[in-house]
Amino acid sequence: DYWSDYLGKKGSLGKVGERLTASLPQRAVAVSTRTKEALERLGRRHAEVIPSGVDMEAIQGLPASPAKADIIFVGRMTKEKNVTLLIDAVRLARDHGRSLSCLLVGDGPEKARLQTMVADMGLQSQVTLRDDVESDTGVLSFMKASRVLALPSVREGLGLVVVEANAC
């Protein structure tokens, strides 16, 4: 159902393409056990899990940004990333007496709608949108200065990851 939900009527093409790709004779590499299991359900045998690498030493050497945030989102501003859920959560927290700062880093087709949502909810002092961070080190610097990395996406299967600044 994923492809139909994502692409509508064109989803059947995505489903066929996925099945054909899964049956290719080359060695299959998955970034997670979940992806490996999905490939196996599609008929792909012997997929190998190779997680994406993170250079912790390089991250530890980066200074945290002076612009601190309670919550940070980093990603493309698309409907599937579900950033509206995060903005609404900041509003709910405010309405219950908790003031949280939230930094949204990225650009994309939903950016204008998200800016309007922030303004309509009166969250301009709490939610900042940044589309001018052009380097990985800049993004990591903001992440190190934040308390929580939020990934509300409906496509990656991740919910909320708590990151302590000192852990990096």
C-alpha positions in Angstrom: 0.0 0.0 0.0 3.0 2.3 0.5 3.4 3.1 -3.2 -0.3 3.7 -3.7 -0.4 6.0 -0.7 2.7 7.9 -1.9 2.0 8.1 -5.7 -1.7 7.5 -6.0 -2.6 5.7 -9.2 1.0 5.8 -10.4 1.8 3.7 -7.3 1.4 0.4 -9.2 4.5 1.5 -11.3 6.5 2.0 -8.1 5.4 -1.4 -6.8 6.4 -3.1 -10.1 9.8 -1.3 -10.2 10.4 -2.3 -6.6 9.8 -6.0 -7.3 11.9 -5.9 -10.4 14.8 -4.2 -8.5 14.5 -6.7 -5.7 15.0 -9.6 -8.1 18.2 -8.3 -9.7 21.1 -10.7 -9.6 23.6 -8.2 -8.1 24.4 -8.4 -4.4 21.7 -6.6 -2.3 22.7 -4.2 0.4 20.2 -2.8 2.9 20.8 0.1 5.3 18.8 -1.6 8.1 17.3 -4.9 9.2 13.9 -3.6 8.4 14.9 -2.9 4.8 16.6 -6.3 4.6 13.4 -8.0 5.7 11.3 -6.0 3.2 13.7 -7.1 0.4 13.3 -10.7 1.6 9.5 -10.4 1.6 9.8 -9.2 -2.1 11.7 -12.4 -2.9 15.3 -11.1 -2.6 17.5 -13.6 -0.8 20.7 -12.9 1.1 20.5 -9.2 1.4 23.4 -7.9 3.6 22.9 -5.1 6.1 25.5 -2.4 5.9 24.5 0.5 8.1 25.4 4.0 7.1 28.6 5.2 8.8 29.0 8.1 11.1 32.4 9.6 11.8 32.0 10.2 15.6 35.5 11.6 15.9 34.8 14.3 13.3 31.5 15.1 15.0 33.1 15.4 18.4 35.6 17.9 17.1 32.9 20.2 15.8 31.8 23.1 18.0 28.1 23.3 18.9 26.3 26.3 17.3 25.7 29.2 19.7 22.1 29.1 18.4 20.6 26.5 20.8 17.3 24.7 20.3 15.2 22.3 22.3 14.1 20.4 19.2 15.7 20.3 15.7 14.4 18.8 12.5 16.7 18.4 9.5 15.4 17.4 6.2 13.7 18.3 3.0 10.4 20.2 3.5 8.0 17.8 1.9 4.6 16.5 2.9 6.0 13.0 3.8 8.4 14.5 6.3 5.4 15.5 8.4 6.9 18.6 9.8 3.4 19.9 10.5 3.1 17.4 13.3 6.2 18.8 15.0 5.0 22.4 14.7 1.6 21.4 16.1 3.5 19.6 19.0 5.3 22.9 19.8 2.0 24.7 19.8 0.5 22.1 22.1 3.4 22.4 24.5 3.0 26.2 24.5 -0.7 25.9 25.2 0.1 23.7 28.2 2.6 26.2 29.6 5.8 24.8 28.1 7.8 27.1 25.8 10.1 25.0 23.5 12.4 26.3 20.9 12.3 24.5 17.6 14.7 24.8 14.6 13.7 23.5 11.2 16.6 23.1 8.9 15.9 22.4 5.2 14.1 23.6 2.1 11.5 22.2 -0.2 8.0 22.5 -1.6 6.3 22.7 1.8 8.4 25.5 3.2 6.0 28.4 2.5 3.1 26.4 4.0 5.1 25.6 7.1 6.1 29.3 7.5 2.4 30.2 7.2 1.5 27.6 9.8 4.1 28.9 12.2 2.8 32.5 11.7 -0.9 31.5 12.0 -0.2 29.7 15.3 1.9 32.6 16.6 5.0 30.5 17.0 7.5 32.9 15.3 9.4 33.3 18.6 9.6 29.6 19.1 10.0 28.0 15.6 12.8 29.1 13.3 13.1 27.9 9.7 16.6 27.8 8.2 17.2 27.0 4.5 20.7 28.6 4.4 22.7 25.8 6.1 24.8 24.5 3.2 27.4 22.2 4.8 27.2 19.0 6.8 29.3 20.6 9.5 26.8 23.5 9.8 24.0 21.0 10.2 25.9 18.9 12.7 26.8 22.1 14.6 23.1 22.9 15.0 22.3 19.3 15.9 25.0 19.4 18.7 23.3 22.6 20.1 19.9 20.9 20.2 18.4 18.6 22.9 16.1 16.5 20.7 16.3 15.4 17.1 12.8 15.0 15.8 12.1 12.9 12.7 8.3 12.9 12.3 8.5 11.5 8.7 5.8 9.0 7.6 8.3 7.3 5.2 11.4 6.5 7.2 9.5 4.8 10.0 11.2 6.9 12.7 9.4 8.7 15.4 11.5 10.7 17.9 15.1 10.3 18.7 16.5 11.9 21.9 20.0 13.1 21.5 22.0 14.4 24.5 24.4 17.1 23.3 27.2 15.6 25.3 26.7 12.3 23.5 28.2 13.8 20.4 
